[in-house]
Amino acid sequence: MNQGLVIETPPLDVYEQMAADEVLCGELPCRYILRFYNWKNPGITFGYSQRYKTIYGSVSKEISRYLEMARRPTGGGIVFHESDVTFSLIFPWPREFKPMKAYSMLHTAVNAAYRESGIKSEISNAAAANYDINHPAAMNCFSNPVDRDILYNGKKILGGALRSFGDYMLYQASIQAENARTECSFHREIITKAFAGEFNVIWVKTELSESRLEKTKELALLKYRTVQWNERI
């Protein structure tokens, strides 16, 4: 049996959320780390390889409501964070980077946990061969379900993005079910249970240390708030 950490943080903005995940990937206080985002205010994240000008043009009508927009260290498309449950998972992956294999493993576990709870979710089998995160029709992550996403009544309710950090993988995900925040504890329990079973983990709850919180705020300022990062392509 492995031990994992469920790390609680104070309310963070979109830049600090991205920074917190990178800090934890860099320091790795445990081999398995699960973190549910505590949002200070609404925000938008977009994928590492998406073009900023195209993204900005796509969401400009929403900017009055979503004042903060940050590029993720992971891939994928645009995600609006207002009523979702957002979380990240760091786990060992000492092998070739094959995102679809990891994505399938994670979502199969989560889907099984939802179905065991009585939610009739399903895994998408949508073809992803022509998926282009910079194409207007595919830029918004949740309006464009792809292979291995989790669906409920035909609508995408969970999607995620990955990045390899050495022998570890960072998975950043969003649950966009209608009751995501009103029933937040239910969805958190599903995710916690799913990954406990998949990785044979006992979760221990803890808080982000003061030193890591300071590093998070510093990294947010020096990287995730900057034009150099957000408009890098």
PANU-295243 format. One line per 8 residues: number of its first residue (from 0); for each residue x, y, z negated of C-alpha. Coordinates in steps of 0.25 Angstrom, whole numbers, plus 5000, padded with zeros to 4 digits. Layout:
<recs>
NUM = X,Y,Z  ...
</recs>
This chain:
<recs>
0 = 5000,5000,5000  5005,5014,5004  5003,5027,4996  4998,5039,5004  4996,5053,5000  4983,5061,5002  4988,5075,5001  4978,5087,4997
8 = 4982,5101,5001  4977,5115,4997  4968,5122,5008  4978,5124,5020  4976,5132,5033  4978,5125,5047  4993,5128,5047  4995,5123,5034
16 = 4988,5110,5037  4997,5107,5048  5009,5111,5040  5005,5102,5028  5005,5090,5037  5018,5093,5043  5024,5095,5029  5019,5082,5024
24 = 5024,5075,5037  5038,5081,5034  5038,5077,5019  5030,5064,5019  5027,5063,5004  5021,5050,5007  5020,5040,5019  5005,5042,5020
32 = 4999,5056,5019  4985,5060,5021  4980,5075,5020  4967,5081,5021  4967,5095,5025  4962,5105,5016  4958,5117,5025  4959,5131,5020
40 = 4951,5136,5033  4947,5131,5046  4958,5129,5057  4961,5123,5071  4973,5113,5074  4978,5109,5087  4987,5099,5092  5002,5100,5093
48 = 5002,5099,5108  4991,5108,5111  4993,5121,5119  4990,5133,5110  4984,5142,5120  4975,5132,5125  4971,5129,5111  4969,5143,5107
56 = 4960,5146,5119  4952,5134,5116  4949,5138,5101  4949,5153,5102  4934,5154,5100  4936,5146,5087  4947,5155,5082  4938,5164,5074
64 = 4934,5152,5066  4947,5144,5066  4957,5155,5063  4969,5145,5061  4974,5136,5072  4987,5127,5071  4994,5117,5079  4995,5103,5073
72 = 5008,5095,5072  4999,5084,5078  4993,5082,5092  4978,5082,5096  4969,5094,5099  4962,5105,5093  4955,5103,5079  4946,5112,5072
80 = 4947,5111,5057  4934,5117,5050  4925,5106,5046  4935,5094,5048  4942,5085,5038  4957,5086,5042  4968,5077,5037  4982,5072,5040
88 = 4989,5059,5038  5004,5056,5038  5008,5041,5040  5020,5033,5044  5021,5030,5059  5035,5025,5061  5033,5021,5075  5031,5027,5089
96 = 5022,5039,5090  5009,5033,5096  4998,5043,5091  4986,5035,5097  4990,5022,5089  4991,5030,5076  4978,5038,5079  4971,5025,5082
104 = 4976,5019,5069  4972,5031,5060  4958,5033,5067  4955,5018,5067  4957,5018,5051  4949,5031,5050  4937,5026,5059  4937,5013,5051
112 = 4935,5021,5038  4924,5029,5043  4917,5017,5048  4918,5010,5035  4912,5022,5028  4900,5021,5038  4904,5031,5048  4902,5026,5062
120 = 4915,5032,5068  4922,5027,5079  4936,5028,5087  4936,5035,5100  4940,5027,5112  4941,5040,5121  4951,5040,5131  4963,5049,5128
128 = 4971,5048,5141  4968,5062,5146  4968,5069,5132  4974,5082,5133  4974,5091,5121  4976,5103,5129  4965,5100,5138  4953,5109,5135
136 = 4943,5097,5134  4953,5090,5124  4959,5101,5115  4948,5100,5104  4952,5087,5097  4937,5084,5092  4930,5088,5105  4939,5077,5112
144 = 4939,5064,5105  4950,5055,5110  4954,5040,5108  4954,5035,5093  4947,5048,5088  4936,5045,5078  4922,5048,5082  4908,5048,5075
152 = 4896,5048,5084  4905,5051,5096  4911,5063,5090  4926,5064,5086  4927,5065,5071  4941,5062,5068  4954,5065,5077  4968,5067,5073
160 = 4982,5070,5079  4996,5064,5076  5010,5067,5075  5023,5059,5072  5032,5064,5061  5044,5054,5061  5039,5041,5056  5025,5047,5051
168 = 5013,5052,5058  5004,5064,5055  4990,5063,5058  4981,5075,5058  4966,5073,5059  4952,5079,5058  4939,5073,5054  4928,5081,5061
176 = 4915,5074,5056  4904,5083,5053  4905,5080,5039  4920,5081,5038  4921,5091,5027  4908,5090,5021  4911,5075,5018  4926,5077,5018
184 = 4929,5068,5006  4922,5056,5014  4931,5059,5027  4943,5060,5018  4940,5047,5011  4939,5040,5025  4952,5045,5030  4959,5042,5017
192 = 4953,5028,5017  4956,5025,5031  4971,5029,5030  4972,5021,5017  4968,5009,5024  4976,5011,5037  4989,5014,5029  4987,5005,5017
200 = 4988,5018,5009  4984,5022,4995  4982,5037,4995  4986,5046,4984  4981,5060,4983  4990,5072,4981  4992,5087,4984  5001,5094,4994
208 = 5013,5098,4985  5016,5112,4983  5030,5111,4991  5023,5105,5003  5012,5115,5002  5023,5126,5003  5029,5119,5015  5016,5118,5021
216 = 5013,5133,5020  5027,5136,5025  5026,5126,5037  5012,5132,5041  5018,5146,5041  5031,5142,5049  5025,5133,5059  5010,5130,5059
224 = 5006,5145,5059  5016,5149,5069  5014,5153,5084  5026,5144,5087  5019,5132,5082  5004,5135,5086  5007,5140,5100  5019,5131,5103
232 = 5013,5127,5116
</recs>
